[in-house]
Amino acid sequence: MVRVPLTPDEVRRGQEIGALLREARGARTLMDVAVGAGISPETLRKIETGRIPTPAFTTVAQLAAQVGLSLDAIWRSVEADPAAVDLGRVS
């Protein structure tokens, strides 16, 4: 199977999602958030640094729940002007 190269927009979105998740993680350790989301710390590190620009939806959903972000907020952050984003934290 041939993998289609990612578009620059897909790469940008992946980097923005990673940065948003990293910011929302705050002082929590990478290990704690990764284990809570059911993924390896190395996978989380790659997502946060943009080296996995298209993580699976379920992975993003699990990470969002761990760091208190809504999926709507994540979507808005990658589609809108970053300066205008309300993080939409959930409890």
N, CA, C and O atoms as CSV, one atom per row, in Angstrom:
chain,resi,resn,atom,element,x,y,z
A,1,MET,N,N,0.844,-1.165,0.000
A,1,MET,CA,C,0.000,0.000,0.000
A,1,MET,C,C,0.896,1.238,0.000
A,1,MET,O,O,1.843,1.331,0.782
A,2,VAL,N,N,0.595,2.161,-0.863
A,2,VAL,CA,C,1.361,3.395,-0.967
A,2,VAL,C,C,0.748,4.439,-0.053
A,2,VAL,O,O,-0.459,4.676,-0.073
A,3,ARG,N,N,1.600,5.057,0.748
A,3,ARG,CA,C,1.132,6.109,1.650
A,3,ARG,C,C,1.215,7.449,0.920
A,3,ARG,O,O,2.270,7.827,0.410
A,4,VAL,N,N,0.096,8.155,0.878
A,4,VAL,CA,C,0.032,9.455,0.230
A,4,VAL,C,C,0.718,10.481,1.140
A,4,VAL,O,O,0.425,10.534,2.334
A,5,PRO,N,N,1.620,11.290,0.594
A,5,PRO,CA,C,2.283,12.293,1.442
A,5,PRO,C,C,1.270,13.267,2.038
A,5,PRO,O,O,0.256,13.592,1.421
A,6,LEU,N,N,1.569,13.721,3.249
A,6,LEU,CA,C,0.690,14.684,3.906
A,6,LEU,C,C,0.824,16.051,3.256
A,6,LEU,O,O,1.892,16.430,2.777
A,7,THR,N,N,-0.266,16.768,3.252
A,7,THR,CA,C,-0.231,18.130,2.740
A,7,THR,C,C,0.394,19.040,3.801
A,7,THR,O,O,0.424,18.690,4.981
A,8,PRO,N,N,0.886,20.193,3.386
A,8,PRO,CA,C,1.415,21.133,4.385
A,8,PRO,C,C,0.380,21.499,5.448
A,8,PRO,O,O,0.733,21.704,6.609
A,9,ASP,N,N,-0.894,21.582,5.059
A,9,ASP,CA,C,-1.944,21.907,6.022
A,9,ASP,C,C,-2.121,20.788,7.048
A,9,ASP,O,O,-2.333,21.062,8.229
A,10,GLU,N,N,-2.037,19.534,6.608
A,10,GLU,CA,C,-2.140,18.408,7.541
A,10,GLU,C,C,-0.970,18.405,8.526
A,10,GLU,O,O,-1.153,18.133,9.712
A,11,VAL,N,N,0.210,18.703,8.038
A,11,VAL,CA,C,1.383,18.772,8.903
A,11,VAL,C,C,1.213,19.905,9.913
A,11,VAL,O,O,1.495,19.728,11.099
A,12,ARG,N,N,0.753,21.067,9.448
A,12,ARG,CA,C,0.538,22.216,10.341
A,12,ARG,C,C,-0.480,21.874,11.418
A,12,ARG,O,O,-0.265,22.168,12.594
A,13,ARG,N,N,-1.596,21.249,11.021
A,13,ARG,CA,C,-2.619,20.877,12.003
A,13,ARG,C,C,-2.069,19.919,13.047
A,13,ARG,O,O,-2.363,20.057,14.234
A,14,GLY,N,N,-1.273,18.949,12.612
A,14,GLY,CA,C,-0.676,18.008,13.549
A,14,GLY,C,C,0.230,18.700,14.543
A,14,GLY,O,O,0.217,18.376,15.730
A,15,GLN,N,N,1.015,19.650,14.068
A,15,GLN,CA,C,1.900,20.407,14.953
A,15,GLN,C,C,1.091,21.248,15.934
A,15,GLN,O,O,1.451,21.357,17.106
A,16,GLU,N,N,0.008,21.838,15.463
A,16,GLU,CA,C,-0.831,22.663,16.339
A,16,GLU,C,C,-1.553,21.820,17.389
A,16,GLU,O,O,-1.670,22.232,18.544
A,17,ILE,N,N,-2.033,20.652,16.995
A,17,ILE,CA,C,-2.681,19.757,17.967
A,17,ILE,C,C,-1.675,19.343,19.028
A,17,ILE,O,O,-1.975,19.360,20.221
A,18,GLY,N,N,-0.478,18.972,18.586
A,18,GLY,CA,C,0.561,18.578,19.534
A,18,GLY,C,C,0.911,19.687,20.505
A,18,GLY,O,O,1.033,19.452,21.707
A,19,ALA,N,N,1.072,20.893,19.989
A,19,ALA,CA,C,1.413,22.031,20.847
A,19,ALA,C,C,0.280,22.333,21.832
A,19,ALA,O,O,0.535,22.650,22.994
A,20,LEU,N,N,-0.957,22.237,21.375
A,20,LEU,CA,C,-2.106,22.489,22.242
A,20,LEU,C,C,-2.175,21.451,23.361
A,20,LEU,O,O,-2.410,21.792,24.520
A,21,LEU,N,N,-1.968,20.183,23.005
A,21,LEU,CA,C,-1.995,19.135,24.025
A,21,LEU,C,C,-0.852,19.322,25.025
A,21,LEU,O,O,-1.032,19.126,26.227
A,22,ARG,N,N,0.305,19.698,24.526
A,22,ARG,CA,C,1.456,19.914,25.422
A,22,ARG,C,C,1.164,21.063,26.391
A,22,ARG,O,O,1.439,20.961,27.586
A,23,GLU,N,N,0.611,22.145,25.870
A,23,GLU,CA,C,0.270,23.285,26.723
A,23,GLU,C,C,-0.763,22.892,27.774
A,23,GLU,O,O,-0.642,23.256,28.943
A,24,ALA,N,N,-1.771,22.151,27.350
A,24,ALA,CA,C,-2.842,21.751,28.267
A,24,ALA,C,C,-2.340,20.749,29.312
A,24,ALA,O,O,-2.892,20.674,30.410
A,25,ARG,N,N,-1.309,19.988,28.981
A,25,ARG,CA,C,-0.751,19.027,29.942
A,25,ARG,C,C,-0.168,19.754,31.146
A,25,ARG,O,O,-0.179,19.227,32.259
A,26,GLY,N,N,0.338,20.953,30.927
A,26,GLY,CA,C,0.855,21.762,32.021
A,26,GLY,C,C,1.977,21.075,32.773
A,26,GLY,O,O,2.933,20.589,32.168
A,27,ALA,N,N,1.861,21.035,34.094
A,27,ALA,CA,C,2.910,20.472,34.946
A,27,ALA,C,C,2.809,18.954,35.083
A,27,ALA,O,O,3.696,18.325,35.661
A,28,ARG,N,N,1.743,18.369,34.561
A,28,ARG,CA,C,1.619,16.910,34.653
A,28,ARG,C,C,2.718,16.244,33.841
A,28,ARG,O,O,3.129,16.755,32.800
A,29,THR,N,N,3.181,15.124,34.314
A,29,THR,CA,C,4.261,14.454,33.590
A,29,THR,C,C,3.726,13.801,32.327
A,29,THR,O,O,2.559,13.419,32.234
A,30,LEU,N,N,4.616,13.690,31.370
A,30,LEU,CA,C,4.290,13.023,30.119
A,30,LEU,C,C,3.843,11.591,30.414
A,30,LEU,O,O,2.894,11.098,29.804
A,31,MET,N,N,4.517,10.933,31.336
A,31,MET,CA,C,4.199,9.546,31.703
A,31,MET,C,C,2.779,9.441,32.252
A,31,MET,O,O,2.026,8.558,31.843
A,32,ASP,N,N,2.405,10.325,33.170
A,32,ASP,CA,C,1.070,10.260,33.776
A,32,ASP,C,C,-0.034,10.436,32.742
A,32,ASP,O,O,-1.017,9.695,32.742
A,33,VAL,N,N,0.131,11.416,31.862
A,33,VAL,CA,C,-0.903,11.673,30.859
A,33,VAL,C,C,-0.956,10.527,29.844
A,33,VAL,O,O,-2.041,10.088,29.464
A,34,ALA,N,N,0.193,10.049,29.412
A,34,ALA,CA,C,0.222,8.961,28.434
A,34,ALA,C,C,-0.435,7.701,28.988
A,34,ALA,O,O,-1.275,7.093,28.325
A,35,VAL,N,N,-0.055,7.312,30.198
A,35,VAL,CA,C,-0.635,6.116,30.805
A,35,VAL,C,C,-2.147,6.283,30.990
A,35,VAL,O,O,-2.914,5.356,30.732
A,36,GLY,N,N,-2.564,7.457,31.434
A,36,GLY,CA,C,-3.989,7.720,31.607
A,36,GLY,C,C,-4.773,7.631,30.306
A,36,GLY,O,O,-5.946,7.259,30.300
A,37,ALA,N,N,-4.113,7.977,29.205
A,37,ALA,CA,C,-4.764,7.921,27.891
A,37,ALA,C,C,-4.606,6.557,27.221
A,37,ALA,O,O,-5.188,6.309,26.165
A,38,GLY,N,N,-3.824,5.683,27.834
A,38,GLY,CA,C,-3.651,4.344,27.272
A,38,GLY,C,C,-2.669,4.283,26.104
A,38,GLY,O,O,-2.776,3.411,25.243
A,39,ILE,N,N,-1.717,5.209,26.078
A,39,ILE,CA,C,-0.697,5.186,25.022
A,39,ILE,C,C,0.675,5.228,25.675
A,39,ILE,O,O,0.799,5.486,26.872
A,40,SER,N,N,1.695,4.975,24.879
A,40,SER,CA,C,3.050,5.000,25.425
A,40,SER,C,C,3.534,6.446,25.558
A,40,SER,O,O,3.096,7.324,24.815
A,41,PRO,N,N,4.432,6.685,26.501
A,41,PRO,CA,C,5.004,8.028,26.625
A,41,PRO,C,C,5.700,8.475,25.339
A,41,PRO,O,O,5.660,9.656,24.994
A,42,GLU,N,N,6.334,7.550,24.633
A,42,GLU,CA,C,7.012,7.918,23.379
A,42,GLU,C,C,5.997,8.363,22.324
A,42,GLU,O,O,6.268,9.291,21.562
A,43,THR,N,N,4.844,7.718,22.273
A,43,THR,CA,C,3.808,8.141,21.329
A,43,THR,C,C,3.328,9.547,21.671
A,43,THR,O,O,3.158,10.378,20.779
A,44,LEU,N,N,3.110,9.817,22.947
A,44,LEU,CA,C,2.687,11.161,23.345
A,44,LEU,C,C,3.770,12.183,22.997
A,44,LEU,O,O,3.458,13.268,22.506
A,45,ARG,N,N,5.014,11.854,23.242
A,45,ARG,CA,C,6.115,12.769,22.907
A,45,ARG,C,C,6.107,13.080,21.405
A,45,ARG,O,O,6.297,14.228,21.003
A,46,LYS,N,N,5.889,12.063,20.591
A,46,LYS,CA,C,5.855,12.274,19.137
A,46,LYS,C,C,4.655,13.117,18.711
A,46,LYS,O,O,4.767,13.936,17.800
A,47,ILE,N,N,3.524,12.925,19.354
A,47,ILE,CA,C,2.347,13.740,19.041
A,47,ILE,C,C,2.606,15.190,19.435
A,47,ILE,O,O,2.342,16.106,18.656
A,48,GLU,N,N,3.121,15.395,20.643
A,48,GLU,CA,C,3.356,16.753,21.122
A,48,GLU,C,C,4.383,17.511,20.277
A,48,GLU,O,O,4.303,18.734,20.156
A,49,THR,N,N,5.327,16.805,19.703
A,49,THR,CA,C,6.356,17.462,18.890
A,49,THR,C,C,5.999,17.506,17.406
A,49,THR,O,O,6.767,18.030,16.600
A,50,GLY,N,N,4.850,16.963,17.044
A,50,GLY,CA,C,4.414,16.999,15.653
A,50,GLY,C,C,5.005,15.909,14.779
A,50,GLY,O,O,4.806,15.919,13.564
A,51,ARG,N,N,5.730,14.967,15.374
A,51,ARG,CA,C,6.304,13.874,14.576
A,51,ARG,C,C,5.259,12.831,14.212
A,51,ARG,O,O,5.493,12.008,13.327
A,52,ILE,N,N,4.115,12.852,14.875
A,52,ILE,CA,C,2.942,12.072,14.449
A,52,ILE,C,C,1.879,13.117,14.132
A,52,ILE,O,O,1.084,13.479,14.999
A,53,PRO,N,N,1.862,13.602,12.891
A,53,PRO,CA,C,0.967,14.703,12.562
A,53,PRO,C,C,-0.500,14.304,12.395
A,53,PRO,O,O,-1.378,15.166,12.398
A,54,THR,N,N,-0.767,13.023,12.251
A,54,THR,CA,C,-2.158,12.588,12.092
A,54,THR,C,C,-2.474,11.456,13.073
A,54,THR,O,O,-2.700,10.320,12.656
A,55,PRO,N,N,-2.491,11.763,14.373
A,55,PRO,CA,C,-2.827,10.711,15.342
A,55,PRO,C,C,-4.269,10.259,15.161
A,55,PRO,O,O,-5.110,11.003,14.658
A,56,ALA,N,N,-4.536,9.044,15.574
A,56,ALA,CA,C,-5.891,8.493,15.476
A,56,ALA,C,C,-6.864,9.334,16.300
A,56,ALA,O,O,-6.505,9.889,17.339
A,57,PHE,N,N,-8.088,9.414,15.820
A,57,PHE,CA,C,-9.116,10.186,16.515
A,57,PHE,C,C,-9.271,9.731,17.963
A,57,PHE,O,O,-9.352,10.556,18.873
A,58,THR,N,N,-9.311,8.410,18.175
A,58,THR,CA,C,-9.496,7.917,19.538
A,58,THR,C,C,-8.326,8.319,20.439
A,58,THR,O,O,-8.519,8.577,21.627
A,59,THR,N,N,-7.130,8.373,19.884
A,59,THR,CA,C,-5.973,8.801,20.665
A,59,THR,C,C,-6.120,10.258,21.067
A,59,THR,O,O,-5.874,10.616,22.219
A,60,VAL,N,N,-6.518,11.095,20.126
A,60,VAL,CA,C,-6.721,12.516,20.428
A,60,VAL,C,C,-7.837,12.669,21.466
A,60,VAL,O,O,-7.720,13.477,22.388
A,61,ALA,N,N,-8.905,11.903,21.320
A,61,ALA,CA,C,-10.017,11.985,22.276
A,61,ALA,C,C,-9.571,11.571,23.672
A,61,ALA,O,O,-9.937,12.219,24.652
A,62,GLN,N,N,-8.790,10.505,23.778
A,62,GLN,CA,C,-8.305,10.055,25.083
A,62,GLN,C,C,-7.367,11.088,25.703
A,62,GLN,O,O,-7.446,11.357,26.902
A,63,LEU,N,N,-6.490,11.663,24.904
A,63,LEU,CA,C,-5.581,12.689,25.404
A,63,LEU,C,C,-6.348,13.942,25.830
A,63,LEU,O,O,-6.051,14.534,26.868
A,64,ALA,N,N,-7.324,14.336,25.033
A,64,ALA,CA,C,-8.126,15.508,25.373
A,64,ALA,C,C,-8.810,15.315,26.726
A,64,ALA,O,O,-8.837,16.228,27.551
A,65,ALA,N,N,-9.355,14.135,26.945
A,65,ALA,CA,C,-10.011,13.852,28.222
A,65,ALA,C,C,-9.010,13.931,29.370
A,65,ALA,O,O,-9.344,14.422,30.448
A,66,GLN,N,N,-7.803,13.457,29.154
A,66,GLN,CA,C,-6.777,13.473,30.203
A,66,GLN,C,C,-6.341,14.884,30.576
A,66,GLN,O,O,-6.051,15.160,31.740
A,67,VAL,N,N,-6.296,15.775,29.595
A,67,VAL,CA,C,-5.793,17.137,29.863
A,67,VAL,C,C,-6.917,18.155,30.023
A,67,VAL,O,O,-6.656,19.340,30.235
A,68,GLY,N,N,-8.164,17.700,29.923
A,68,GLY,CA,C,-9.293,18.584,30.171
A,68,GLY,C,C,-9.668,19.500,29.025
A,68,GLY,O,O,-10.156,20.608,29.245
A,69,LEU,N,N,-9.444,19.045,27.800
A,69,LEU,CA,C,-9.849,19.827,26.627
A,69,LEU,C,C,-11.036,19.171,25.945
A,69,LEU,O,O,-11.177,17.948,25.958
A,70,SER,N,N,-11.882,19.991,25.354
A,70,SER,CA,C,-12.966,19.432,24.556
A,70,SER,C,C,-12.460,19.206,23.134
A,70,SER,O,O,-11.559,19.907,22.674
A,71,LEU,N,N,-13.026,18.252,22.457
A,71,LEU,CA,C,-12.652,18.014,21.058
A,71,LEU,C,C,-13.045,19.204,20.186
A,71,LEU,O,O,-12.371,19.510,19.203
A,72,ASP,N,N,-14.138,19.871,20.551
A,72,ASP,CA,C,-14.526,21.074,19.811
A,72,ASP,C,C,-13.450,22.142,19.902
A,72,ASP,O,O,-13.139,22.805,18.913
A,73,ALA,N,N,-12.885,22.307,21.082
A,73,ALA,CA,C,-11.832,23.314,21.266
A,73,ALA,C,C,-10.599,22.966,20.443
A,73,ALA,O,O,-9.969,23.847,19.857
A,74,ILE,N,N,-10.258,21.692,20.400
A,74,ILE,CA,C,-9.106,21.280,19.587
A,74,ILE,C,C,-9.381,21.571,18.121
A,74,ILE,O,O,-8.523,22.108,17.421
A,75,TRP,N,N,-10.557,21.224,17.661
A,75,TRP,CA,C,-10.897,21.480,16.251
A,75,TRP,C,C,-10.854,22.969,15.936
A,75,TRP,O,O,-10.287,23.383,14.925
A,76,ARG,N,N,-11.456,23.768,16.809
A,76,ARG,CA,C,-11.437,25.220,16.583
A,76,ARG,C,C,-10.009,25.758,16.555
A,76,ARG,O,O,-9.698,26.666,15.783
A,77,SER,N,N,-9.156,25.207,17.383
A,77,SER,CA,C,-7.783,25.724,17.457
A,77,SER,C,C,-6.998,25.465,16.181
A,77,SER,O,O,-6.111,26.248,15.839
A,78,VAL,N,N,-7.295,24.409,15.484
A,78,VAL,CA,C,-6.538,24.121,14.256
A,78,VAL,C,C,-7.199,24.719,13.023
A,78,VAL,O,O,-6.592,24.751,11.953
A,79,GLU,N,N,-8.406,25.183,13.154
A,79,GLU,CA,C,-9.107,25.758,12.012
A,79,GLU,C,C,-9.261,27.266,12.103
A,79,GLU,O,O,-9.607,27.912,11.115
A,80,ALA,N,N,-9.012,27.831,13.267
A,80,ALA,CA,C,-9.245,29.267,13.476
A,80,ALA,C,C,-7.929,30.005,13.671
A,80,ALA,O,O,-6.851,29.413,13.703
A,81,ASP,N,N,-8.057,31.294,13.798
A,81,ASP,CA,C,-6.927,32.141,14.155
A,81,ASP,C,C,-6.500,31.758,15.572
A,81,ASP,O,O,-7.298,31.884,16.500
A,82,PRO,N,N,-5.261,31.295,15.763
A,82,PRO,CA,C,-4.836,30.838,17.080
A,82,PRO,C,C,-5.002,31.886,18.184
A,82,PRO,O,O,-5.182,31.519,19.345
A,83,ALA,N,N,-4.946,33.150,17.859
A,83,ALA,CA,C,-5.087,34.201,18.869
A,83,ALA,C,C,-6.533,34.308,19.373
A,83,ALA,O,O,-6.775,34.874,20.438
A,84,ALA,N,N,-7.479,33.773,18.623
A,84,ALA,CA,C,-8.889,33.913,18.979
A,84,ALA,C,C,-9.479,32.668,19.617
A,84,ALA,O,O,-10.698,32.582,19.767
A,85,VAL,N,N,-8.649,31.695,20.001
A,85,VAL,CA,C,-9.147,30.424,20.470
A,85,VAL,C,C,-9.452,30.455,21.969
A,85,VAL,O,O,-8.643,30.908,22.780
A,86,ASP,N,N,-10.652,29.955,22.311
A,86,ASP,CA,C,-11.026,29.705,23.702
A,86,ASP,C,C,-10.789,28.219,23.909
A,86,ASP,O,O,-11.384,27.403,23.206
A,87,LEU,N,N,-9.939,27.847,24.852
A,87,LEU,CA,C,-9.558,26.442,25.002
A,87,LEU,C,C,-10.706,25.524,25.399
A,87,LEU,O,O,-10.563,24.306,25.297
A,88,GLY,N,N,-11.822,26.052,25.839
A,88,GLY,CA,C,-12.991,25.213,26.130
A,88,GLY,C,C,-12.679,24.084,27.079
A,88,GLY,O,O,-13.072,22.944,26.834
A,89,ARG,N,N,-11.989,24.374,28.144
A,89,ARG,CA,C,-11.627,23.334,29.105
A,89,ARG,C,C,-12.890,22.694,29.678
A,89,ARG,O,O,-13.895,23.360,29.928
A,90,VAL,N,N,-12.802,21.392,29.873
A,90,VAL,CA,C,-13.915,20.649,30.445
A,90,VAL,C,C,-13.457,20.082,31.785
A,90,VAL,O,O,-12.264,19.900,32.026
A,91,SER,N,N,-14.428,19.808,32.646
A,91,SER,CA,C,-14.047,19.247,33.961
A,91,SER,C,C,-14.342,17.785,34.040
A,91,SER,O,O,-14.086,17.158,35.068
